[in-house]
């Protein structure tokens, strides 16, 4: 992305202005249709961690991507689940974000047993699970699974504006 050099400048300025804060350089990277991350290797080397996400489903037969609306609900679930398992395996991913997000957006609630299995894999691989209420319809049950499995978690507001900061914390407190 073209924004990274400015991001680094802003990061270093913020660190100088707030020496008591521990700031981290991170980026959200999407899984590509080849099963890798869409992040420049030079950028990757400068980050403290990467949040790996599924934003689209790979078309394993033709290459490129397939829209969830072109798939049956079961096919969409399988693509989402397998893509997330792939993210968990990638060495450059420290945080697995938007768990079940694409499926939720197009098909509805993600199966709780599938969440359990993915959360267990995240824990086994010593990754961090992003808890992002934007993509979870059944937050209370999801949080109960987190308590049961006990992975490391990060609250993700998926903030696209200043007003959205802290949304995840408020949602978790309410749940």
C-alpha positions, 0 to 999 in steps of 0.5 A: 500500500502507498500509505505505509511510509506516512504511517511509519512517520506518524508512528515515530512521531506518536512514539516521540510525543508519548514516550510512556506508551508502548506502541506497535506497528501492525497491519491487517493482511488478507489471504490471497487466492494462492493462500499467502498474505497480500503484504509486501515483504519489505513492509512485513519486515518493519512490522511488530505483528500482522493481523491475518484476515479472510476478506474473500474466498479463493476460487481453488479451481480457476484462481482468483476469488468467488463471491459468497453469493455464488456458493451454497451456504455449506460451500461458503462455510467450507471456504471460510473455514479452510481459509481461516485454517490456512491463515492460522498456519502462516508463520507471519500471522500473529493475530487471526482477525475477523473470524467468520466475518465474510460468512457472517456478512453473507450467510449469517451466524457462524456455527459455534462448533466451528468457532470452537475448533478454530479457536482451539487451533489458534491456541495450539499454534500460539496465535492471538484471536481477535475478538471483533464484535462487528463480525459476531452475531452471538457474542455472548456464546463466542465469549463463553467459548473463549473462556472455555478454550482460553486463547490469547485475545485482542479486542478489535473494534475494526475502527474506521473512524475515531468514534468507533474506537472502543466499540469492541470493549463496550460490546464485550462489557455489555455481553 
